């Protein structure tokens, strides 16, 4: 397929609350696109109306229909059309639909061009006051009990800054669960980011959980956990972290290097825990 016949899919970030955060480029691209694939067409039409954009066809593309919609959009891109992908707020593909459409577009030979802009992830990180040269993004935690408990355990053990998205209905429960695991860990909790009633709560998890209403609040939460203090870790913490990584196929040496970094323990301590795990497994199997 010639370069001149390839379609273009623009992945366009839209405001997470305050419409003034829309970039000039995003407004131009949305106005020039032949069609816009949108998570919620009603929401997107309001955005387009605000900026006086009337030209594009708006196509529904949300989590429930993305798989089948992706193939149709890719076919249109293969004919040389130019389209845009947006979600209700922020950047597509970041805890929102979009990845399937991007993969289908690439498979069809289309160009995929990001149009960067607002993101709750980077907005919260920039204002949290914690190191962000390395961080772990867990997105929305699973709803199933076992998977959720494992994700909470991972967040509490992680040595680097951690970012979690949460719904208003579950935010207080998530903070309470984290506080039982790491009550002294510093955090910043944001709700209604960039909106009229934006709020940021800061302190330890034990302090912040007491200030979050269990009745809930409109708008999603972004929870940022600061790096774990370089405090002595229990043997159980180190063993659990090693078991997780070895269970993913890493050797004790590989796992020890990462666990030492995350939990601020010596690599030798982590490696010993890995060897102990292997010995116990051999004993069980023998």
VOKERO-778382 format. One line per field, with one value per residue: x, y, z of N, C-alpha, C in turn; residue number from 1; chain; residue in three letters. Coordinates in pm, whole numbers. Example, Ala and Ser with C-alpha at 12.3 -4.5 7.8 and 13.67 -1.06 7.14 Angstrom:
2
n_east <- [1319,1285]
n_north <- [-569,-225]
n_up <- [780,708]
ca_east <- [1230,1367]
ca_north <- [-450,-106]
ca_up <- [780,714]
c_east <- [1320,1290]
c_north <- [-330,3]
c_up <- [780,787]
n <- [1,2]
chain <- [A,A]
res <- [ala,ser]
END
This chain:
286
n_east <- [85,65,228,76,-183,-252,-462,-522,-521,-601,-522,-679,-643,-874,-1036,-1028,-1207,-1215,-1293,-1126,-883,-849,-642,-515,-441,-584,-850,-842,-779,-1002,-1194,-1115,-1118,-1266,-1435,-1523,-1446,-1607,-1626,-1862,-2114,-2290,-2163,-1934,-2046,-2137,-1894,-1791,-1983,-1935,-1698,-1773,-1765,-1879,-1862,-1765,-1854,-1991,-1910,-2014,-1806,-1729,-1640,-1800,-1854,-1618,-1445,-1574,-1626,-1375,-1273,-1433,-1371,-1100,-1113,-1218,-1011,-819,-897,-805,-916,-940,-950,-1056,-995,-1154,-1214,-1440,-1309,-980,-697,-725,-712,-577,-665,-910,-1126,-977,-732,-777,-879,-659,-469,-598,-601,-326,-268,-404,-245,-258,-157,-91,-143,-57,-230,-139,-240,-466,-460,-561,-383,-117,-171,-235,4,183,108,123,360,545,826,845,995,1013,736,445,160,-158,-413,-771,-867,-922,-1257,-1331,-1304,-1066,-870,-869,-779,-519,-416,-429,-249,-17,7,53,297,470,763,808,650,297,8,-341,-660,-994,-1343,-1608,-1778,-1630,-1401,-1353,-1352,-1135,-922,-935,-870,-609,-496,-499,-297,-69,-45,111,203,271,40,-147,-462,-681,-980,-1238,-1071,-952,-1202,-1487,-1523,-1280,-1057,-790,-647,-409,-156,-84,-193,-359,-446,-574,-782,-967,-1080,-1221,-1538,-1763,-1997,-1959,-1873,-1929,-1765,-1446,-1177,-828,-569,-263,17,293,649,752,868,1209,1213,1254,1167,931,1002,798,690,898,921,667,673,884,778,568,700,869,674,585,768,1030,1379,1529,1745,1693,1444,1517,1671,1482,1293,1449,1498,1234,1138,1328,1528,1817,1975,2073,1921,1669,1727,1790,1537,1412,1553,1476,1205,1221,1341,1137,942,1061,1074,803,727,887]
n_north <- [-119,215,505,734,646,547,538,752,728,925,947,1095,1299,1417,1675,1615,1724,2018,2211,2396,2280,2147,2096,2315,2178,1936,2024,2115,1877,1715,1858,1825,1553,1273,1099,1027,803,726,688,750,871,1081,1236,1311,1457,1680,1793,1852,2037,2244,2348,2425,2241,2071,1896,1611,1258,1080,794,522,367,170,-14,-246,-290,-260,-458,-566,-330,-232,-373,-277,-5,-20,-116,103,283,156,223,471,670,931,921,977,890,893,910,934,1111,1238,1035,801,444,447,301,304,235,156,33,-196,-87,62,-145,-284,-87,-54,-309,-294,-135,136,468,554,815,988,1238,1422,1515,1605,1396,1198,1045,1155,1412,1383,1267,1478,1664,1538,1532,1334,1121,1063,950,684,478,286,194,99,128,81,-120,-478,-619,-865,-1064,-1215,-1144,-873,-849,-946,-745,-526,-611,-612,-339,-231,-347,-252,-73,165,478,458,449,458,419,489,429,647,503,292,398,471,221,98,263,215,-57,-47,103,-74,-238,-80,148,376,477,740,938,1080,1186,1240,1396,1468,1593,1881,1993,2189,2136,2030,1840,1769,1537,1485,1301,1036,702,609,849,978,806,834,1073,1055,1040,779,779,840,1024,1243,1181,1040,894,951,780,823,666,733,658,359,372,337,107,-161,-470,-730,-1081,-1223,-1040,-1016,-1279,-1322,-1141,-1246,-1496,-1424,-1320,-1531,-1713,-1607,-1692,-1603,-1643,-1722,-1544,-1334,-1248,-1167,-940,-749,-749,-664,-401,-295,-336,-230,-386,-597,-755,-1003,-1090,-1112,-1307,-1527,-1578,-1662,-1899,-2049,-2080,-2239,-2469,-2556,-2617,-2828,-3015,-3059,-3173,-3390]
n_up <- [0,-92,45,9,0,243,526,812,1158,1419,1754,1997,2274,2511,2716,3072,3236,3271,3000,2885,2874,2639,2358,2101,1873,1902,1874,1611,1467,1527,1394,1129,1076,906,1033,1376,1621,1911,2265,2407,2230,2281,2475,2334,2122,2259,2331,2077,1993,2172,2074,1829,1618,1342,1131,1133,1113,1381,1554,1748,1982,2219,2520,2507,2233,2097,1989,1756,1622,1567,1345,1133,1133,1075,815,681,721,569,317,289,445,694,1037,1381,1720,2027,2382,2666,2832,2872,2769,2509,2556,2796,3061,2939,2655,2332,2260,2101,1863,1778,1733,1525,1329,1279,1181,945,798,835,938,1271,1479,1763,1947,2185,2520,2784,3075,3340,3482,3445,3531,3805,3898,3854,4042,4284,4427,4462,4372,4022,3829,3812,3822,3915,3744,3815,3727,3717,3984,3996,4009,4105,4397,4480,4288,4330,4595,4560,4394,4566,4763,4609,4547,4802,4865,4674,4598,4457,4348,4324,4119,4122,3980,4078,4137,4259,4421,4523,4631,4907,5032,4904,4986,5261,5268,5171,5375,5589,5518,5478,5673,5735,5502,5276,5089,4814,4735,4480,4369,4134,3943,3782,3773,3893,4168,4251,4452,4676,4887,5136,5307,5544,5461,5666,5777,5562,5484,5683,5622,5391,5266,5320,5189,4932,4627,4354,4042,3945,4137,4184,4314,4463,4571,4767,4737,4904,5239,5333,5512,5750,5613,5658,5679,5561,5377,5188,5103,4990,4777,4626,4563,4397,4168,4089,4034,3799,3624,3647,3728,4051,4086,3902,4001,4258,4214,4125,4335,4547,4472,4470,4732,4893,5016,5077,4797,4851,5068,4950,4759,4920,5024,4792,4734,4955,4902,4673,4781,4954,4766,4627,4834,4880,4637,4636]
ca_east <- [0,146,220,-27,-317,-276,-544,-459,-602,-551,-564,-689,-674,-976,-1032,-1080,-1305,-1216,-1284,-1016,-762,-838,-534,-550,-426,-694,-969,-825,-787,-1140,-1270,-1073,-1138,-1389,-1519,-1469,-1489,-1622,-1675,-2001,-2139,-2357,-2058,-1847,-2119,-2136,-1760,-1782,-2069,-1869,-1594,-1830,-1724,-2003,-1839,-1738,-1947,-1954,-1938,-2004,-1700,-1707,-1583,-1887,-1857,-1491,-1384,-1632,-1616,-1237,-1255,-1499,-1293,-976,-1143,-1231,-876,-746,-939,-741,-989,-878,-1042,-1004,-1042,-1160,-1296,-1517,-1217,-842,-628,-772,-621,-526,-782,-1028,-1118,-892,-620,-818,-889,-522,-408,-661,-554,-189,-272,-456,-146,-282,-72,-155,-76,-110,-247,-132,-313,-502,-461,-572,-263,-7,-214,-220,147,252,70,130,480,626,910,770,1085,968,611,364,21,-244,-544,-882,-841,-1024,-1375,-1339,-1243,-929,-782,-862,-690,-382,-375,-406,-123,92,21,112,437,551,853,799,522,189,-111,-460,-787,-1104,-1475,-1650,-1845,-1535,-1278,-1332,-1316,-999,-829,-936,-795,-467,-452,-474,-172,45,-108,201,252,224,-42,-224,-586,-745,-1111,-1290,-956,-973,-1341,-1519,-1507,-1156,-1008,-674,-625,-271,-118,-67,-317,-445,-505,-661,-902,-1063,-1138,-1297,-1673,-1808,-2117,-1918,-1864,-1928,-1633,-1354,-1063,-693,-494,-119,93,434,740,756,983,1315,1202,1277,1055,919,1037,679,678,998,886,550,713,963,688,494,784,911,554,572,869,1164,1470,1550,1839,1621,1341,1581,1715,1368,1233,1539,1472,1099,1113,1440,1602,1936,1950,2105,1804,1563,1771,1773,1394,1382,1607,1391,1083,1253,1361,1006,871,1124,1033,662,717,962]
ca_north <- [0,334,600,834,587,499,620,797,728,1013,911,1232,1320,1520,1722,1527,1800,2156,2212,2482,2200,2093,2161,2370,2071,1842,2085,2115,1740,1669,1925,1781,1409,1232,1040,1018,688,784,599,790,970,1199,1315,1368,1560,1801,1850,1910,2155,2350,2408,2460,2141,2009,1816,1467,1152,1029,650,464,266,156,-144,-356,-315,-222,-566,-572,-199,-211,-426,-188,119,-50,-127,239,339,93,292,602,770,985,915,1011,806,965,852,1038,1210,1192,974,665,335,454,258,333,162,214,-51,-285,-6,95,-265,-312,15,-87,-429,-254,-53,278,540,587,937,1037,1381,1420,1617,1575,1259,1199,982,1250,1528,1348,1249,1606,1742,1457,1565,1214,1092,1002,898,545,459,171,233,-18,155,43,-251,-577,-626,-999,-1054,-1266,-1061,-742,-862,-958,-614,-443,-658,-565,-194,-203,-393,-185,28,291,548,377,525,374,485,426,489,706,402,199,467,462,83,73,332,144,-182,-11,150,-189,-301,12,269,492,517,870,931,1197,1137,1347,1369,1576,1664,1991,2037,2297,2094,1953,1829,1684,1500,1440,1252,891,631,605,981,1014,722,888,1197,1027,1000,650,800,857,1158,1236,1187,934,924,905,756,815,623,768,543,299,412,236,49,-305,-548,-860,-1194,-1260,-947,-1050,-1411,-1307,-1074,-1341,-1600,-1365,-1307,-1664,-1772,-1553,-1753,-1548,-1720,-1656,-1432,-1224,-1199,-1101,-807,-658,-740,-580,-261,-255,-340,-167,-485,-639,-860,-1131,-1129,-1156,-1432,-1634,-1611,-1739,-2034,-2118,-2118,-2352,-2587,-2605,-2677,-2957,-3104,-3098,-3258,-3512]
ca_up <- [0,-102,155,-16,11,379,614,937,1280,1523,1890,2046,2415,2534,2855,3177,3313,3226,2854,2843,2861,2503,2285,1970,1774,1916,1816,1465,1416,1536,1289,997,1060,836,1135,1511,1701,2045,2371,2428,2124,2338,2541,2231,2048,2342,2318,1943,1989,2248,1991,1699,1518,1292,1012,1135,1151,1513,1556,1882,1999,2363,2559,2467,2089,2036,1912,1622,1558,1523,1210,1038,1126,1005,673,629,717,458,195,289,523,815,1150,1513,1829,2155,2488,2733,2890,2880,2656,2479,2583,2934,3140,2857,2528,2230,2218,1990,1742,1736,1676,1396,1235,1242,1098,814,732,857,1032,1398,1523,1890,1969,2331,2593,2922,3128,3486,3534,3453,3610,3945,3929,3854,4161,4405,4502,4481,4255,3912,3727,3805,3895,3873,3719,3827,3669,3804,4041,3958,4095,4166,4530,4490,4205,4393,4711,4510,4346,4684,4821,4523,4564,4933,4867,4572,4654,4382,4346,4265,4083,4110,3952,4152,4125,4386,4504,4584,4674,5051,5063,4856,5076,5389,5250,5162,5506,5676,5473,5490,5730,5743,5368,5231,4968,4770,4676,4403,4311,4050,3887,3686,3775,3986,4308,4263,4590,4698,5026,5150,5439,5540,5427,5785,5794,5450,5478,5779,5569,5269,5302,5268,5109,4793,4572,4208,3981,3979,4223,4151,4438,4438,4689,4759,4749,5037,5319,5339,5645,5751,5564,5723,5594,5484,5264,5089,5048,4903,4654,4548,4512,4286,4049,4047,3975,3664,3539,3666,3812,4181,4072,3837,4092,4372,4173,4120,4469,4628,4435,4507,4876,4965,5095,5003,4698,4915,5148,4858,4696,5020,5029,4671,4751,5052,4829,4584,4864,5001,4653,4602,4943,4858,4519,4661]
c_east <- [89,124,103,-168,-348,-367,-467,-561,-533,-608,-560,-726,-773,-977,-1090,-1183,-1319,-1194,-1173,-884,-748,-727,-585,-542,-541,-821,-959,-843,-930,-1226,-1237,-1100,-1268,-1487,-1445,-1529,-1489,-1679,-1822,-2032,-2205,-2254,-1973,-1918,-2127,-2001,-1745,-1864,-2004,-1766,-1643,-1788,-1848,-1979,-1835,-1861,-1900,-2002,-1918,-1895,-1665,-1664,-1667,-1887,-1723,-1434,-1441,-1622,-1476,-1216,-1316,-1421,-1163,-998,-1157,-1095,-796,-783,-883,-813,-907,-982,-975,-1068,-1040,-1236,-1368,-1428,-1078,-795,-678,-666,-560,-644,-914,-1016,-1022,-785,-656,-825,-750,-455,-466,-615,-413,-185,-320,-358,-166,-175,-154,-75,-135,-121,-252,-207,-348,-500,-466,-446,-150,-44,-193,-73,217,225,85,251,568,714,830,863,1064,838,539,220,-65,-383,-655,-856,-953,-1140,-1387,-1251,-1097,-833,-764,-768,-544,-330,-347,-274,-4,116,91,259,528,636,843,663,419,70,-226,-578,-895,-1233,-1516,-1715,-1746,-1414,-1251,-1289,-1175,-896,-821,-855,-645,-412,-427,-341,-51,-3,-21,248,189,143,-101,-344,-658,-884,-1161,-1176,-998,-1116,-1364,-1490,-1384,-1105,-887,-656,-485,-244,-86,-199,-412,-514,-608,-790,-1009,-1134,-1221,-1434,-1708,-1936,-2084,-1921,-1871,-1787,-1541,-1239,-934,-616,-348,-50,238,522,742,882,1084,1320,1227,1151,1051,961,920,661,772,964,768,586,796,874,610,577,832,794,528,682,1010,1249,1484,1643,1770,1520,1403,1623,1598,1304,1320,1514,1338,1081,1227,1505,1726,1899,1976,1986,1693,1600,1756,1628,1355,1433,1523,1261,1109,1274,1227,929,927,1082,890,651,789,890]
c_north <- [124,426,695,778,540,595,658,789,817,970,1040,1236,1435,1560,1621,1598,1940,2161,2302,2406,2136,2168,2215,2263,1973,1897,2085,1977,1689,1734,1876,1633,1379,1170,1037,896,731,684,625,902,1096,1292,1386,1476,1691,1872,1920,2039,2273,2423,2439,2366,2065,1903,1664,1380,1097,886,597,357,260,15,-261,-386,-291,-331,-572,-439,-177,-257,-332,-57,96,-61,11,307,283,156,435,708,815,986,955,919,887,880,967,1149,1151,1124,833,560,337,428,292,251,230,122,-141,-207,27,-26,-296,-213,-15,-208,-398,-165,96,339,567,702,984,1189,1399,1536,1570,1425,1268,1140,1085,1374,1501,1333,1384,1687,1665,1491,1446,1192,1020,956,749,537,338,217,107,5,129,-99,-348,-576,-761,-1002,-1097,-1179,-922,-745,-872,-823,-520,-481,-605,-415,-161,-244,-313,-73,164,358,462,467,428,463,414,502,550,604,315,267,450,322,49,139,261,15,-155,31,36,-255,-211,145,393,541,649,855,1068,1143,1254,1304,1493,1658,1759,2045,2139,2259,2004,1956,1737,1662,1441,1397,1105,827,629,739,1012,933,774,1011,1175,974,866,664,819,1001,1146,1245,1077,985,878,899,740,780,664,646,491,345,299,176,-101,-378,-682,-969,-1235,-1171,-988,-1183,-1401,-1242,-1166,-1449,-1550,-1363,-1442,-1737,-1723,-1601,-1698,-1643,-1650,-1536,-1311,-1162,-1120,-959,-707,-640,-653,-432,-214,-240,-280,-264,-523,-749,-998,-1181,-1182,-1291,-1550,-1676,-1695,-1882,-2114,-2164,-2240,-2480,-2645,-2672,-2816,-3058,-3153,-3198,-3391,-3607]
c_up <- [0,15,137,2,153,454,738,1048,1381,1658,1971,2195,2428,2681,2954,3264,3256,3075,2803,2827,2724,2428,2152,1862,1780,1851,1663,1406,1419,1428,1150,971,985,935,1268,1579,1847,2143,2400,2329,2179,2402,2437,2151,2127,2332,2183,1934,2060,2162,1850,1587,1471,1184,1033,1164,1285,1525,1697,1885,2147,2394,2508,2318,2020,1947,1770,1548,1501,1380,1105,1022,1052,855,610,621,600,324,189,368,644,926,1279,1615,1958,2256,2559,2788,2891,2752,2631,2508,2722,3028,3070,2730,2432,2177,2100,1858,1689,1672,1539,1290,1187,1150,957,738,748,947,1157,1459,1655,1891,2120,2395,2733,2954,3280,3550,3551,3535,3759,3984,3941,3980,4292,4491,4532,4357,4147,3800,3708,3881,3837,3859,3719,3770,3768,3855,4002,4056,4165,4291,4532,4411,4268,4514,4667,4461,4462,4753,4741,4542,4695,4941,4777,4632,4586,4402,4272,4236,4059,4075,4032,4133,4259,4478,4580,4646,4823,5092,5021,4947,5211,5380,5239,5298,5603,5642,5495,5547,5728,5607,5326,5103,4937,4695,4610,4359,4238,3989,3775,3687,3886,4131,4327,4407,4593,4847,5037,5293,5429,5501,5545,5806,5685,5449,5573,5726,5443,5309,5241,5186,4962,4749,4422,4154,4030,4064,4156,4281,4402,4569,4670,4772,4892,5110,5323,5479,5637,5707,5635,5625,5507,5362,5151,5022,4952,4771,4565,4487,4391,4158,3998,3981,3834,3572,3555,3751,3947,4172,4009,3932,4207,4336,4177,4258,4560,4599,4486,4657,4960,5064,5014,4905,4760,4997,5059,4795,4792,5030,4908,4680,4849,4987,4742,4664,4910,4887,4623,4707,4924,4743,4539,4753]
n <- [1,2,3,4,5,6,7,8,9,10,11,12,13,14,15,16,17,18,19,20,21,22,23,24,25,26,27,28,29,30,31,32,33,34,35,36,37,38,39,40,41,42,43,44,45,46,47,48,49,50,51,52,53,54,55,56,57,58,59,60,61,62,63,64,65,66,67,68,69,70,71,72,73,74,75,76,77,78,79,80,81,82,83,84,85,86,87,88,89,90,91,92,93,94,95,96,97,98,99,100,101,102,103,104,105,106,107,108,109,110,111,112,113,114,115,116,117,118,119,120,121,122,123,124,125,126,127,128,129,130,131,132,133,134,135,136,137,138,139,140,141,142,143,144,145,146,147,148,149,150,151,152,153,154,155,156,157,158,159,160,161,162,163,164,165,166,167,168,169,170,171,172,173,174,175,176,177,178,179,180,181,182,183,184,185,186,187,188,189,190,191,192,193,194,195,196,197,198,199,200,201,202,203,204,205,206,207,208,209,210,211,212,213,214,215,216,217,218,219,220,221,222,223,224,225,226,227,228,229,230,231,232,233,234,235,236,237,238,239,240,241,242,243,244,245,246,247,248,249,250,251,252,253,254,255,256,257,258,259,260,261,262,263,264,265,266,267,268,269,270,271,272,273,274,275,276,277,278,279,280,281,282,283,284,285,286]
chain <- [A,A,A,A,A,A,A,A,A,A,A,A,A,A,A,A,A,A,A,A,A,A,A,A,A,A,A,A,A,A,A,A,A,A,A,A,A,A,A,A,A,A,A,A,A,A,A,A,A,A,A,A,A,A,A,A,A,A,A,A,A,A,A,A,A,A,A,A,A,A,A,A,A,A,A,A,A,A,A,A,A,A,A,A,A,A,A,A,A,A,A,A,A,A,A,A,A,A,A,A,A,A,A,A,A,A,A,A,A,A,A,A,A,A,A,A,A,A,A,A,A,A,A,A,A,A,A,A,A,A,A,A,A,A,A,A,A,A,A,A,A,A,A,A,A,A,A,A,A,A,A,A,A,A,A,A,A,A,A,A,A,A,A,A,A,A,A,A,A,A,A,A,A,A,A,A,A,A,A,A,A,A,A,A,A,A,A,A,A,A,A,A,A,A,A,A,A,A,A,A,A,A,A,A,A,A,A,A,A,A,A,A,A,A,A,A,A,A,A,A,A,A,A,A,A,A,A,A,A,A,A,A,A,A,A,A,A,A,A,A,A,A,A,A,A,A,A,A,A,A,A,A,A,A,A,A,A,A,A,A,A,A,A,A,A,A,A,A,A,A,A,A,A,A,A,A,A,A,A,A,A,A,A,A,A,A]
res <- [unk,unk,unk,unk,unk,unk,unk,unk,unk,unk,unk,unk,unk,unk,unk,unk,unk,unk,unk,unk,unk,unk,unk,unk,unk,unk,unk,unk,unk,unk,unk,unk,unk,unk,unk,unk,unk,unk,unk,unk,unk,unk,unk,unk,unk,unk,unk,unk,unk,unk,unk,unk,unk,unk,unk,unk,unk,unk,unk,unk,unk,unk,unk,unk,unk,unk,unk,unk,unk,unk,unk,unk,unk,unk,unk,unk,unk,unk,unk,unk,unk,unk,unk,unk,unk,unk,unk,unk,unk,unk,unk,unk,unk,unk,unk,unk,unk,unk,unk,unk,unk,unk,unk,unk,unk,unk,unk,unk,unk,unk,unk,unk,unk,unk,unk,unk,unk,unk,unk,unk,unk,unk,unk,unk,unk,unk,unk,unk,unk,unk,unk,unk,unk,unk,unk,unk,unk,unk,unk,unk,unk,unk,unk,unk,unk,unk,unk,unk,unk,unk,unk,unk,unk,unk,unk,unk,unk,unk,unk,unk,unk,unk,unk,unk,unk,unk,unk,unk,unk,unk,unk,unk,unk,unk,unk,unk,unk,unk,unk,unk,unk,unk,unk,unk,unk,unk,unk,unk,unk,unk,unk,unk,unk,unk,unk,unk,unk,unk,unk,unk,unk,unk,unk,unk,unk,unk,unk,unk,unk,unk,unk,unk,unk,unk,unk,unk,unk,unk,unk,unk,unk,unk,unk,unk,unk,unk,unk,unk,unk,unk,unk,unk,unk,unk,unk,unk,unk,unk,unk,unk,unk,unk,unk,unk,unk,unk,unk,unk,unk,unk,unk,unk,unk,unk,unk,unk,unk,unk,unk,unk,unk,unk,unk,unk,unk,unk,unk,unk,unk,unk,unk,unk,unk,unk,unk,unk,unk,unk,unk,unk,unk,unk,unk,unk,unk,unk]
END
